[in-house]
Amino acid sequence: MTPRRIPGVASDPPKSSQRESRPFRLGDLEVHPASGEVRGRRGPERLRPLLVDILLRLAATPGEVVRRETLLEEVWPRRMVNDEVLSRAIAELRTALGDDARQSRYVETLPKIGYRLVAPVEWLDTLAETAAAAAAPPPAPTALRKSTPVRIVAALAAVAIVGAFIYFLRQPASISPAAISDLERRITAAQPFASDPELEVGPRFSPDGKRVIYSQGEGGKSRLVIRSVDGPEQRVVGESGWLQIAPVFFPDGRRIAYWQSRDNDCAIVEHDLETGTTRPIVDCKLSPRARFDLSPDGKRIAFVGVVRPTYPAGVILADVATGESRAFTRPEPGVGDDLQPRFSTDGKRLSFFRGSESHRQLWVADVSDPATARAASAAEGLTYGSAWMGPDGPIVVAADWFGFRALNLVDVATGEARLLGARGARFPDLAPGGALVYENATYAANLWAFDPRDTVIKPRVLWPSTRYTNQAEYSPDGKRIAFVSNREGVEAIFVAPLDGAPAKLTLPAGFRHIRPHWSADGKALHATRIPIGPLRSRQQAVRIEIATGKYEILEPLGTQVIDVRESRDGQWIYVGESSGSAMRLLRAKASDLHAIERLPVPLVSEYQLSSTRIAFAQPQLRGLTSCRMPELTCQPIDIPIADFNRFAWTLGEKSVYFLQPGDTANSLARFDLRSGIVTRQWDYAPTAFGGSVAVSPAEDSVIVVREEKLLIDLMIAR
């Protein structure tokens, strides 16, 4: 039976081999498939090859609908992918084109059918040939025309060489665009490598690329597993009873180094795979962090530890043979820790991340000269490891730069960052032959509420989901809760009555909206909006009226806003403005936002407001400072608030609720502001990232954010 043709749907689409690859104009955009560049009013954007393929397929039948199954069959040939992969790719393409799914200018969605280009398509070389033919002089005599094809070929070759030269100038010298494109395509076809119910973390290839070593376990104990890339061989190594992670092979492939911990003791050790003997390289005196790296020649390790007391952690280099160490970086207060160092493939350069939490950047430095340390890209966000593709880069970085955690690529020469793919990826590693292995992590967190007055608390989950929910805040009347969740895609703000369902606020596309705080009258929320993409240089304060949806950008407050709150009397707007990895506190009259003033307090890491107080924590310092308003008379509060729990506390009218660290387990504690002592503790601590504690105005309900069981498997792109 001949299938019925749906009007407007391409019935005989061209195959990939027949597809055009010429540059074309799509509405007001110019698309250049060879380079992946799209030029428009926003400036040039670079599309990864997969998105170019999708766009070319749609442009092959402009104005006609291309079925979803057709795109999956032709753009992902011989690969098992599902509809979600296509949906994410279309969403990424729209973001790159500056399009909006609700008011499509370029790519239109026909639900459950497919997609089509709604902007006109004009092939640029065809237009150029038509114009040239109209303006061409009369044909030359036959004797002269004989050499014309040779001249045309020579001219075209010259143009191609110049174009290729210009394009390759934009690429790292040691890695070709073809190699990068190949990596992108292999990431799309990545397969599970290890899927044990326990966590598998920290995968690293052997020097020959034939084996992968990783840590497997849960809680405070783990073991090291060595698996063959292409066979069933598997071996367990390490000492029982220890937490052992971040293993890395020595160049000879017969020894490994890893970080281990047990009973407040820690070390980075060397382990001989043939004899089983182990010796420490670095002990616990410098508090070495778990994620470290070994130089390609096996002579040095780069790890993160204490370089100066009360200062941010820095990168330290140690001699493997002698254990002698020296500080390589010395970050100043307020800029955040240096984390997750990686050597380049020739060992001459070192990369690491500098910053705090969601404001970390990739840095690089010559190993021979720490003074060369510089930010490799302006991109910043949450980061989860990196790997060098060559001695000069580019660097594969796991980060949330484009609205979700995934693999990205940074050109060290230009600072350009672009999305590779592999949503959920962490801590990648590359084999000499180009294979890629990485963690695939699934995070989920929910809000749990309980009455702190009960003798025995009975926590109940609020509006659960399989995604991440945090940053909860009670309304002034205690009857509603605002929170942030990525349950419907990119982080967004939800509002829910205590006895009803949450509603997602309709906000402009192209931004993440975080840190919602109620206005004094409970009719609006103040929040911070961040552009989706690697650059976060325009973080602005916004005000959203809940009933009407009115959306106002608070322009006078600037473009470096981390947090914005309205005082409980509605007279002041308080602003946490970015200063390195800390905040300077400002405030402005709610009636005149241009009348803004700096508060006479030091830089802070976090702050909270009540009706009579402002309380804040400071970077690298323990405790809180509480200031009476409006006169700002301040006094210290001696409770253990530090960088590790900077998001896990909240200020109530009478109390501070905070994450209390313990020797064996953490708890939630209540500090009474009047008596100056801790009056109650609960064995129900917040465990999530970001704002994870909230208290109602009457302090008769507390919310803690707790992560559900973390799932981490390993993926491999061969």
Helices and strands as residue ranges (DSSP letters): G 16-18, E 24-26, E 29-32, E 37-39, E 45-46, H 49-60, E 66-67, H 68-75, H 83-97, G 101-103, E 107-110, E 114-117, E 121-123, H 124-135, H 142-145, H 148-169, H 177-188, E 191-194, E 199-205, E 211-218, E 221-228, E 234-237, E 243-249, E 255-262, E 265-272, E 278-282, G 284-286, E 293-294, E 300-305, E 314-319, E 325-327, E 337-343, E 349-356, E 359-366, E 369-381, E 383-388, E 395-399, E 406-410, E 417-421, E 425-430, E 436-442, E 445-450, E 460-462, E 469-474, E 480-485, E 492-497, E 503-504, E 511-518, E 524-531, E 540-545, E 551-553, G 555-557, E 561-566, E 572-579, E 582-589, E 592-598, E 606-609, E 613-617, E 624-628, E 633-637, G 643-645, E 649-651, E 655-660, E 667-672, E 677-682, E 693-695, E 702-707, E 711-717
